[in-house]
Amino acid sequence: MNKDSKIYVAGHKGLVGSALWKTLSSKGYSNLIGRSIDELNLMDANAVEQFFEEEKPEYVILAAAKVGGIVANNTYRGQFIYENLMIQNNVIHQAYKSGVKKLLFLGSTCIYPKEAPQPMPEDCLLTSPLEYTNEPYAIAKIAGIKMCESYNIQYGTNFISVMPTNLYGPNDNFDLEKSHVLPALVRKIHLGKCIENNDWDSVRDDLNKRPIEGISGETSKEEILAKLEKYGVGVISNNSQVKVEIWGTGKPMREFLWSEEMAAACVYAMEKIDFKDTYTDEKDIRNTHINIGTGKEVSIKQLAETIKSKVGFQGELFFNSDKPDGTMRKLTDPTKIHDLGWHHKIDIEEGIDKMYDWYVS
């Protein structure tokens, strides 16, 4: 890519897309284009076709997706498979039709089987059943990988797929129903600390910025407490101690990657890696996707306790074992991206510091 190449970042305002935009800009790429969902609905095939005809991007990074945590994935199963299939089908196909030089498709490590070997190498894809709670989303992302592979083989395109591990960072989703585990824990534990300190100005400020089911900082204290109780932030009646509830036993292990490091890996892939670099067998081209991760894991309990320490929360962390754990381990094998020349630098403790500092500011 040249510094003045026209690069379309689909989903440029989300956690992933905003990190990509920031990274590209910091490296001197000056001809970036993005569209909000109000400006361009990527599920509308005609609108996407018109956009590509008018803008003619040379490079595309497909970071737009319907995303969420275990609750959202399991609740909105139809939306997750339909919306993700529509978005990626439209963008990938129009990138082919308009002659885009390179496309980067972002998926997720939830594509791997529930009982995948740990750490998970790329070639364990489609070897056994998926985790049930996020199966629709995973199937959509697998379809995206196979669409890129198939277009490359049939049409000679240069579309590559990367599978980041669990991401967190600036502009994350802190919705207590739909967010992933780390931002949800950061917000819940922060609110728990504010309540135990009787800091209602901070509670109201938080809810004014991110209302919960219509409950804002202007709502009565009683209504706020009732709504927070629903999402696991409550006061234990017999001793007035604040309790934060966390789904599951706390035993599942998770790997986390700072979103701006993921963006650095993606830009590295756009600059340095082509489709031909992602496989070795010319007669059996598959599993061409690339894991992006740290190769390190932490339990949900350890994660929550680290956040608790950083935030300064003194209350109780309650692990509700009646709720599902999800997959017990999801550790990526980053050997392929390492062999291609990229390594992460920010570990989870430093990342949580950066995340909470960003959130409160």
C-alpha positions in Angstrom: 0.0 0.0 0.0 1.1 3.5 -0.7 0.5 6.3 1.8 -2.1 7.9 -0.5 -3.8 4.6 -1.4 -7.6 4.8 -0.9 -8.4 2.5 2.0 -11.9 1.7 3.0 -12.3 0.7 6.7 -15.7 -0.9 7.1 -16.9 -0.5 10.7 -14.5 2.3 11.4 -16.2 3.6 14.5 -16.2 0.3 16.5 -13.6 -1.1 18.8 -11.7 -2.8 16.0 -12.3 -0.3 13.2 -11.4 2.8 15.3 -8.1 1.1 16.4 -7.4 0.3 12.7 -8.2 3.9 11.6 -5.9 5.3 14.4 -3.1 3.0 13.5 -3.3 3.6 9.7 -3.4 7.4 10.3 -0.4 7.2 12.7 1.6 5.4 10.0 0.9 8.2 7.4 -2.0 6.7 5.4 -3.9 9.8 4.4 -6.7 8.6 2.1 -8.9 6.7 4.5 -12.7 6.4 3.9 -15.3 5.2 6.3 -19.1 5.3 6.5 -21.4 5.1 9.6 -24.3 2.7 9.5 -26.6 5.8 8.9 -24.6 6.6 5.8 -24.2 3.1 4.5 -26.1 0.0 5.5 -23.8 -2.9 4.7 -26.7 -5.3 4.7 -28.1 -3.5 1.7 -26.6 -5.1 -1.4 -27.6 -2.3 -3.7 -26.2 0.4 -1.4 -22.9 -1.4 -1.1 -22.6 -1.9 -4.8 -23.2 1.8 -5.4 -20.6 2.8 -2.7 -17.9 0.7 -4.4 -18.8 2.0 -7.9 -18.6 5.6 -6.6 -15.6 5.4 -4.2 -13.5 2.7 -5.9 -11.4 1.9 -2.9 -8.0 0.2 -3.6 -7.9 -1.7 -0.3 -10.6 -2.8 2.1 -10.5 -3.8 5.8 -13.7 -5.5 6.8 -14.1 -4.8 10.5 -17.9 -4.3 10.5 -19.8 -7.0 12.3 -22.7 -7.7 14.6 -20.8 -8.6 17.8 -21.5 -9.3 21.5 -20.8 -11.4 24.5 -22.2 -14.8 25.6 -25.6 -13.4 26.5 -26.1 -11.5 23.3 -24.8 -14.3 21.1 -27.1 -16.9 22.7 -30.2 -14.5 22.8 -30.0 -12.9 19.3 -28.9 -16.0 17.4 -30.9 -15.2 14.2 -29.7 -11.6 14.1 -26.1 -12.7 14.6 -26.0 -15.2 11.7 -28.1 -13.1 9.3 -26.5 -9.7 9.8 -22.9 -11.0 9.7 -23.5 -13.1 6.5 -25.2 -10.2 4.8 -22.4 -7.7 5.7 -19.5 -9.8 4.7 -21.2 -11.3 1.5 -21.9 -7.8 0.2 -18.5 -6.3 1.0 -16.4 -9.2 -0.2 -18.3 -9.7 -3.4 -18.3 -6.0 -4.3 -14.5 -5.8 -3.5 -14.0 -8.6 -6.1 -16.3 -6.9 -8.6 -14.6 -3.5 -8.3 -11.0 -4.9 -8.5 -9.9 -4.2 -5.0 -6.1 -5.0 -4.7 -6.3 -6.5 -1.2 -9.0 -7.2 1.4 -8.6 -8.1 5.0 -11.5 -10.0 6.6 -11.6 -10.0 10.4 -13.2 -12.9 12.2 -12.9 -14.4 15.7 -11.4 -17.3 17.4 -14.9 -18.6 18.2 -14.7 -20.2 14.8 -12.8 -23.1 16.4 -14.5 -26.2 17.8 -15.6 -26.3 21.5 -13.2 -29.2 22.1 -10.3 -27.8 20.0 -6.8 -28.6 21.0 -5.2 -26.0 23.2 -3.6 -23.8 22.0 -5.8 -23.7 18.9 -3.9 -23.9 15.6 -5.5 -22.8 12.3 -5.8 -26.3 11.0 -8.3 -27.4 13.7 -11.0 -25.5 12.0 -14.1 -27.6 11.1 -12.8 -30.7 12.9 -15.6 -31.0 15.5 -18.7 -29.2 16.8 -18.7 -25.6 17.8 -19.6 -24.0 21.2 -23.4 -23.9 21.2 -23.8 -20.4 22.6 -22.1 -18.6 19.8 -22.5 -21.1 17.0 -24.5 -18.8 14.6 -21.8 -16.1 14.8 -19.0 -18.6 14.4 -20.7 -20.1 11.3 -21.0 -16.7 9.7 -17.3 -16.0 10.3 -16.3 -19.4 8.9 -18.4 -18.6 5.8 -16.4 -15.4 5.5 -13.1 -17.2 5.6 -14.2 -19.7 3.0 -15.6 -17.0 0.8 -12.2 -15.2 0.8 -10.4 -18.5 0.1 -12.8 -19.5 -2.7 -12.7 -16.1 -4.4 -8.9 -16.2 -4.3 -8.8 -19.6 -5.8 -11.4 -19.0 -8.5 -10.9 -15.3 -9.3 -7.2 -14.7 -8.3 -8.1 -12.1 -5.7 -5.8 -11.3 -2.7 -8.3 -11.5 0.2 -6.8 -12.6 3.5 -8.5 -13.5 6.8 -7.3 -12.9 10.4 -8.8 -14.3 13.5 -8.1 -12.0 16.5 -8.5 -13.4 20.0 -10.7 -11.6 22.6 -10.1 -7.9 22.1 -10.5 -5.0 24.5 -9.5 -1.3 24.4 -10.7 2.3 23.6 -14.3 2.5 22.2 -15.2 -0.9 23.5 -18.8 -1.8 24.0 -19.8 -1.3 27.7 -23.5 -2.3 27.3 -24.1 -4.6 30.3 -26.3 -6.9 28.3 -24.4 -7.1 25.0 -20.7 -6.4 25.8 -17.9 -8.9 26.1 -16.6 -10.0 29.5 -13.7 -7.6 30.0 -15.5 -4.3 29.4 -18.5 -5.6 31.2 -16.4 -6.4 34.3 -14.6 -3.0 34.1 -18.0 -1.1 34.1 -19.7 -3.3 36.7 -16.7 -3.2 39.1 -16.3 0.6 38.6 -20.0 1.1 39.4 -19.7 -1.1 42.4 -16.9 1.0 43.7 -18.8 4.2 43.2 -21.8 2.8 45.1 -19.7 1.6 48.0 -18.1 5.0 48.2 -21.5 6.7 48.0 -20.2 8.5 45.0 -23.5 9.1 43.3 -22.2 11.9 41.1 -20.0 9.3 39.3 -22.8 6.8 39.1 -25.1 9.3 37.5 -22.3 10.5 35.1 -21.7 6.9 34.0 -25.4 6.4 33.3 -25.8 9.7 31.5 -23.0 8.6 29.1 -24.3 5.0 28.8 -27.9 4.6 29.9 -29.1 1.1 30.8 -32.5 0.2 29.3 -33.5 3.9 29.5 -32.2 4.4 33.0 -30.0 7.5 33.0 -28.4 9.5 35.7 -31.5 11.6 35.9 -33.5 8.6 37.2 -34.1 8.1 41.0 -31.6 6.3 43.1 -34.1 3.5 43.8 -34.6 2.9 40.1 -30.9 3.0 39.4 -30.2 0.5 42.1 -32.9 -1.8 40.8 -31.6 -1.8 37.3 -28.0 -2.3 38.4 -29.2 -5.2 40.5 -30.6 -6.8 37.4 -27.2 -6.7 35.8 -25.3 -8.0 38.8 -24.3 -4.9 40.7 -26.1 -4.8 44.1 -25.9 -4.3 47.8 -26.0 -7.2 50.2 -28.9 -6.4 52.5 -27.5 -7.9 55.7 -24.2 -5.9 55.8 -24.5 -3.2 53.1 -21.5 -4.6 51.3 -21.6 -4.1 47.5 -21.6 -7.3 45.4 -20.7 -7.8 41.7 -22.1 -10.9 40.1 -20.2 -12.6 37.4 -21.7 -15.4 35.2 -20.2 -18.8 35.6 -17.7 -20.4 38.0 -14.8 -18.1 37.1 -12.8 -21.1 35.9 -12.8 -20.6 32.1 -9.5 -19.4 30.7 -9.4 -16.6 28.2 -6.8 -14.8 26.1 -7.0 -11.1 25.6 -5.3 -8.7 23.1 -5.2 -4.9 23.3 -7.2 -3.7 20.4 -4.5 -1.3 19.1 -2.0 -4.2 19.0 -4.6 -6.1 16.9 -4.7 -3.1 14.6 -0.9 -3.1 14.3 -1.0 -6.8 13.3 -3.7 -6.1 10.7 -1.8 -3.2 9.2 1.3 -5.4 9.2 -0.7 -8.1 7.3 -1.9 -5.5 4.8 1.6 -4.3 4.2 3.6 -7.6 4.4 1.4 -10.7 3.9 -0.4 -11.9 0.7 -2.7 -14.9 0.2 0.1 -17.0 -1.2 2.0 -16.7 2.1 -0.9 -18.3 4.1 -0.7 -21.9 2.8 1.9 -24.5 1.6 -0.1 -27.1 -0.3 -1.1 -25.8 -3.8 -3.4 -28.8 -4.2 -5.3 -28.5 -0.9 -5.7 -24.8 -0.1 -7.5 -24.4 3.2 -7.1 -23.0 6.7 -5.4 -19.9 5.2 -6.7 -17.7 8.0 -4.2 -16.3 10.5 -4.6 -16.3 14.3 -3.8 -13.0 16.0 -3.2 -13.4 19.7 -0.8 -13.4 22.6 -0.6 -17.2 23.3 -1.2 -16.3 27.0 -4.3 -16.9 29.0 -5.9 -15.9 32.3 -9.0 -17.3 34.2 -12.1 -15.2 34.4 -11.6 -15.2 38.2 -8.1 -13.9 37.9 -9.2 -11.3 35.4 -12.0 -10.0 37.7 -9.6 -9.9 40.6 -7.1 -7.9 38.6 -9.7 -5.4 37.6 -11.0 -5.2 41.2 -7.5 -4.4 42.3 -7.0 -1.7 39.6 -10.4 -0.1 40.2 -10.0 -0.2 44.0 -13.3 -2.0 44.7 -13.6 -3.4 48.2 -16.8 -5.4 47.8 -17.5 -9.0 46.9 -17.1 -10.8 43.6 -19.8 -13.4 43.3 -19.4 -16.1 40.7 -22.9 -17.5 39.8 -22.3 -21.1 38.9 -26.0 -21.5 37.8 -25.1 -19.4 34.7 -23.1 -20.9 31.8 -19.3 -20.8 31.6 -19.1 -21.1 27.8 -16.0 -22.7 26.4 -13.5 -23.6 29.2 -10.4 -22.6 27.2 -9.9 -20.6 24.0 -6.2 -20.1 23.6 -4.8 -19.3 20.2 -1.6 -20.7 18.7 0.1 -17.6 17.3 2.9 -19.5 15.6 1.8 -18.6 12.1 1.7 -14.9 12.7 5.0 -15.1 14.6 6.6 -16.9 11.6 5.3 -14.2 9.3 7.0 -11.6 11.5 4.6 -10.1 14.0 4.5 -10.4 17.9 2.4 -8.7 20.6 3.9 -6.4 23.3 1.2 -5.4 25.8 0.2 -8.1 28.4 -3.1 -8.1 30.3 -2.0 -6.3 33.4 -0.7 -3.3 31.5 -3.8 -3.5 29.2 -6.2 -3.3 32.1 -4.5 -0.2 33.4 -4.8 1.4 30.0 -8.4 0.3 29.6 -9.6 1.6 33.0 -7.8 4.9 32.6 -9.5 5.3 29.2 -12.9 4.4 30.6 -12.9 6.9 33.6 -11.5 9.7 31.5 
